[in-house]
């Protein structure tokens, strides 16, 4: 991975100070070519004032978003030959751990489908987490430059995707990048944009089968709560003793668990607990012989870290057990676990 940073300001004093700071902080990354810092002289920019006022934007707003399009055009053009894929980020984002591994996996999945795609999205916000094939970058750079004064970059990117014959958005969830800044670079206005689908932690859900005796609504199957993505499990009114059970393909040392239920304050699991099990049943292989409780749900959510300090042996099952029946249906939005290599 090569990180390319465009210093987009025209203040010579600020540029010099920033470059000194980068040289001091990232000397080895610069030397090894893992970090590249570029700057484009103002004389190379097209006119940034007196532009068309589409959408009745104020002149200074038009200047800001037009310059941003040109900034991206230069950055994308420079990056075209550096790798097989290009990921657009902002300078004020927080990334999920192992984001590069996750992106690589999703690219491989898309390529296996042999689908025609021009842009994969790993964040729903603005121009954050948008990935392109490097072969498309010269076209994208020219497109942004050609229409730089027409509309904001996140609108232009949608038009580019469609022109490249990708009609539908391919947005992966959970999001891998979160917007962290609170003030816009345009006039310092307050900006509270957050991606609701961002998951900061690294969840390493292992291969597993998921079973439940709760009646499933339509195609909202139990396994959808286990897999990353938009899917979830949706079941009809669970009774006491009902369960959702995850059976690991291989025994696993669990270090952390997060389970979220409900949607918009409805269909929460009112009474339940999370358990770890050992010894998969020999015949049906849909549960374990013995379980140990970790704790109860609070307001429809269960979260616990450091589990291996209490249960350091490998587990074969994870079970959500309903401890009191409820009339409301239940949604299990996500089950996420962290693991470590079993000592065995």
Secondary structure, DSSP 8 states (H G I E B T S, - for coil): --EEEEE----HHHHHHHHHHHHHHSHHHHHTTSEEEEE--GGGS---SS---GGG--HHHHHHHHHHHHHHHHHHHHHTTS-SEEEE--SSEEE-TTHHHHHHHHHHHHHHTT---S-EES-SSTTSSEEEEGGGHHHHHHHHHHTTTTS-HHHHHHHHHHHTT--S--B-SSBSEEE--SB-TTTT-B-----TTB--S-----SEEEEE-S-B-TT--GGGGTSSSS--EEES---TT-EEEEEEEEEEEEEEEEEEE-BTTBS---SEEEEEEEEE-TTT-SSEEEEEEEEE-BTTEEEEE-HHHH--S-EEEEEEEE-S--SS-EEEEEEEEEEE----
